Amino acid sequence: MNKISVIVPIYNALDEVKLLLDSLLENFNFYFGEVLLINDCSKEDTYNYLNEFVKANPQFTLINNEENLGFVKTCNKGMKLAKGDIVVLLNSDTMIPSGFCERIIKCFNSDEKIGIASPISSFSNAYYISMRKDMSLEDMNERLLKRHKCIYPQITTAEGFCYCIRKSVIEQQGYLDEIYGKGYGEESDYSCRASVNGWKNILIDDLYVYHKRCCSFGDERRAVLKQKNMDIYLDRYGKYTDVIEDNIDRKMILKIEKEMFPIMKYFYFGLSKNKKHYIINILGIKIKIKNKKEQ
């Protein structure tokens, strides 16, 4: 049976880290593997919280970096320590649902050529479906499982918020390219390398993971990092990914979203019972408009 090693690089953003740890406590089945928390020289409040958390929950492993390595080097450090057949790089601003381990393992067991995979998220570059305000993470997963038939479609590149790698890929092509420094673009580069080496990149289309995004860096710093790293990535793989990502990958996820939320079912226009308001319901968002005839 395949085992999973989840690696969580952590750099501040304590509120989001707490939410992730709560979801891992509730929904990660340690029968299927391990969770490695790597603290990349966060501030004192995060450092103290993580150490107390692991004391209370020794099934988790905590590694405290002696110096700030940045996201990519911290991921590589975790990948080298991972014992699992599947290594999952999980952002610290995510939350996982029940069945997380089982659905990842099921995906990789479906085809031995699947090298890298990522699920659908609430926020990402391409494979996202926004979480409805009146629905929980479990609600979104339940609806996805009920209304969409899983096919594990092949995608151009997997996304880094929950980046699942077969250990054989790591053994073949090594680790993330540290030219990307603090992060951004490294997972797309790694996915393209895997494709060149004959592996498939797959969407785990029966798994929905919450992702808040962009909690560790400010907007200005993030923009600079992203531009610098995307220049490197596009110079290497731009011609390979430009058209495919925009025209195929996004259309595929929009199709899944329509299956989950058919527009006709979630659009309603009518009078309230007392006829004082018109009610418009669009995707669960209710808007009241006064009925002037009743004023």
N, C-alpha and C positions, 0 to 999 in steps of 0.2 A: 504494500500500500504506500502511495506517495505521502510524504510529509512536507509540511509548509514551514518555512522560516520567514516570519514577518519582521522587517527591519524598519524602525521608526526613527529617522533623524529628527532631533528636537533642537530648536533654537528659539528660546523665549516663547511668546504667544501662549502663556500659561492657561488662559481661559479655554482656548481651543484644545490644548493638550489634555486638560481635565475631561472634556467631553469625549475625546477619543479613548482615553484610558477607561472611562466608564463603559463605553460601548464594547471595548475589548474584553473587559471583565465579564460583561453580560453575554457576549456573542461569540468570542473566540473559543473554539474547542481545543484545549491543549492536548487532547488525545491525538490530534492531527499535526502537532508540531510545537513551535516555540515562538516567543516574541522577544526581540532584542530592542531595547530602548537605548539610543545613543545620544547623550546630551553633549551638544557641540559648544561647550562653554557658554551656556545661558546665564542669565542674571541669577542673583542669589535666591530669589523667591522660587524660580523654576527648579534650580538645583536642589534646594531643600525639599520641595514638594516631591520630586522624583525619588529622592533617597528614602523619604518616609513612605512613599507609595510602595516601593519594592520591598521594604522591610515588612509591610503589612501583607504584601502579595508576592511571595517568593517564587511563584511560578513564572514571573517576569524576570528578565535579565537586564540590568542597567550597566551601561558602560559610559563613564565620564571622560570625554576627551580632555587632555591636558592643555591643549591649545585649540583655538577655533580653526577647524580644517575646511569649513565650507561644506555645502550640501553634497557635492560630487565625491569628494574624498571620504566624507563620512559614510556615504552609501557604499563605497568600495570597501571600506573597513568592515562594514557589516556583512557584505557579500563574502568576504574572505573568512569570516567567522561562522557563517550560516551552515547548518548541518542538513537542512532540508533538501528534498528533490526539487522543490519549487521555492524560489526566493521571491518574496513580495516586498517591494519598496513602497512603504505606505506613508503618505504625508501626515504631518502632525495636526493638520486642520481638517481631518476627515472623521467620519464615523461609519462603522460597519454594521450590517444587519445580521440577524440570525441566518444560519446556513452559509455564511461567508466561506468557510474552509471547504465545505462539501461541494459548493458550486465551482470553486476554482479548480479543485482536484478533478471533478467531473469533466470540466472543459479540457484539461491537459490529457486526461485519459482517453478522450474521444479521438485523438489523432497524434501519433508519435512525432509528427513533423511540426506540431505547434511549439514554437520556441518562446514566444513572448505574447502576453495577453493583458488586456485591461478591461474593466467593466464599464458600464454606463455610469455617469456621475451627475450630480446636481449642477456642477459648474466646471467646465473645462474648455479646451479650444474647439473640439469637434464633437465628442461623444457625450453630449450632455442633454438632459431633459430637466427643465427647472422643476424643483419640488413645489407642489401645490401648497398654498398656505394652510389649507384645511386638512392636510395629509401629513402623516409621520413618515419616517424612513421605512418602517415596516409596512405601512400602507402602500407606499410606492412600489416596494418589492412584491407585495402581494398582487397588485394590479398588473405589474410587468409579467409575473409568472402566469397569471390567469388569462391575459389577453394577447400575449405575444408568444408565438411558437419559436423556441430557441433553435438557432441554426449555426451559431458560432461563425459569423461571416468574417472573411479575411479583410484586413484593413491595411492601410499604408504604414502607419506607425502607431504603436500603442502609446498611451498617455501616462505621464509620470506620477499622477496623484495616487495611483494604486497599480504599480508596474510589476507584473508577474513574469518571472523568468524561469525557464527550465534550467536546472543546474548544468545540463549537458551543453547549453549555449555558453554559459560562463566558462566552462572547461575548454571549449573550443576557441572562443574569441576574446577571452579575458574580461576586463572590467570596463566601467564607464570611462570615457576619455576625459582626463583631468584638465585638458585644455579649456573646458567649459567652467572651470573655477568654482564660483559660488553656486552655479546652477543655471538652468534654462537652455534647452536644446539638446542636452546630453542624452535624454531618453529617445528622442527622435533619431539621433545619430546612431545609437546602439541598435534600434529597430532596423534601420536601413542596413547596417552591417550584417545583422542576422538574416535579412532577406537575401543579401548577396551570398551568404553562406548556405542558402537553401532552406532556411527556416520560415515558418509562417507566422505573421502577426495577426492576432485574432481578437475580436470583440467578444467578451463574455456577456452575451446579450440576455442572460437570465439573472444578472446580478446588478443591483443599483446601490452605489456607495455615495454617501453625502460628502461633499467637498466644498468648503467655504472659500478657499484660495487666497493667496497673497497675504498671509498673516505675519510673516517673519521680517519682511523688508518693507520700507516705505515706498510710495509710488515712484518718486524720483530715482531712487537707487535701483528699483526693479526695472524701470524703463531703460536705464543705462546698461545694466547686465543683459537684459533681453536683446537689445539691439546689437551689442557686441557679439553675443553668442550666436544669434540668428545669422549674422553675417558669415560666421565660420560654417554653420550648418548648411546654409543655402549655397555657399561656394562648393561644398562637397556633394550635396544631394538635391539642390534646388530643382534641376530639370526633371528629376525622378519623382518629386512629390507635388509640385505646383498644381497641376491639373487634377490629379487623382484625389487629393485631399479635399479640394473645394467642391468638386462635382459629384463624387461618388460617396465618400465617407459621410458627409453631412446629410445628403439626401437619404441615406440609409437610416440614420438616426431619426430623421423627421418622420419617416414611414413608421418606425416603432412608436414614436410619440402619438401619431394619429391612431394607431391601434389601441393604445392605452387610453387616449382621450378623444374619442370621435367628436368632432365639432358640433354636430347637430344635437347630440345628447347633452352637451354641456353649454348650450346656448339656449336661453329662455327669455321671452319678453311677454309680460302680462301685467294685469292689475292686481294689487293686493286685495285681500278679502274685504277690507273696508272701503276700497276704491279710492283711497286718498293718495296712493302712490302707484306709479308704475315701477315694476321690478325687472331689472335686467340682470341676468345671471350669466356671466361669461367665465368658463373654466373655474367655477367655484367662487368667483368674486361677485358679490351681490351689490348692485347699485340701485338706490332708490331715487326716483324723480317725482316731484310733486305733481299731482293731477290738477291742473288749473281749473278744470270744470267743477271740481269739488271744493274749491276755495270759497 
